[in-house]
Amino acid sequence: MPRWKALPDELDPQIREFTSQLRRLVDRSGLSVASVADRTGYSKTSWERYLNGRLLAPKGAIVALAEVTGTNPMHLTTMWELAERAWSRSEMRHDMTMEAIRISQARAALGELAGPPSGGGGRSRGGGARTGVAGPAGVSPSVPPQPTATDVRDASGSGNSWGVAGPDAGYPGAYGPGAPAAGGYGPPPAEPSGGGSGRPAGKRRTAMFLVGALGALVVVAAGLYVTETQGDAKEAKPSPSPTVTKEARLPPGVKCSGKSCEGKDAEVMGCSGDLVTTAGSAVVGATTVEIRYSKVCAAAWGRITQAAQGDTVEITSGASQQTDSVDAPGDTVAYTMMVPVAAATEAKACAVLAATGEKGCTE
């Protein structure tokens, strides 16, 4: 009778009940965890995780356990479905908790970096005071408003940003009521006869001419663009839409595909169970070495069964290589991590026996 560890206190009640049922089935069968692993095709390490509540067993492992223990698989899979939903809810709650923690940490870090609010470090236009530095009375000096584009324009004449003429706007054409539009369209203002204090007439005429010419060019360019666009629209023929390459959607429970599976456990990534086939095998002494292949995950891994302690299994595909060995006394099964493959024929699995040094590989 295996001595089970206490299940985690935070385990969902449905998952706890399901895990306890798995333990009862194993106890009733009289099999050790290593024997269950050998007969179901799932590693001992994985079954230890399943039976200790650290990982939810895949459906294929549950069906295999039902066959090994003579249990009705329908009842066991019904309990598995309820546990699988509870596991998904637990993962969602965990993700939300971790996200809240990360947001709190980010806010705290940004608060520390920002420090106390301060004014700008520039100088004011008139007094040269630095903002953010307290004055003699402990009050930050006020910063006069910065000049706008209109202020700069009006600085050369007598107008202001509200379009009201200043007290010295004694020349025609000043900004204010009755002044020409900002764009410069309309008849130019009359020149002062005595060469008064207003802006030079020549400069005003040049500026207005340039603005008007620029506006005309913009209008002509817009008209040409519209004409060409309409012509192209009439002559253009609909072209076939380009094929958009989208990442293949993985089935529920499958967490990797191709290169993202490299070096990862097939059962943890959801690539085993109903999704795996044996793509090749060989016998080395009394040990069988196999290529386990998942088309959905585009990955393969090596497995040895009926092995002895110290026996090693290795799988290679191109530059990718993974190995594993039977470490614990009594274990007879070992799995490698996955290697990415485009097809099962790209992988090669080998076994090396510890007792004799004999090596054999799949073809």
JOGI-V914535 format. One record per helix or strand of 3 or more residues. SS is the DSSP state (H for helix, E for strand). FROM is the first residue (numbers start at 1). LEN is the number of residues. Records with the same first field share a line. If there is no record, write none. Layout:
# JOGI-V914535
SS: FROM-LEN  FROM-LEN
This chain:
# JOGI-V914535
H: 13-17  33-8  44-8  59-11  73-42  149-7  201-35  258-4  273-3  344-3
E: 276-9  287-8  299-7  312-6  320-6  348-5  359-3
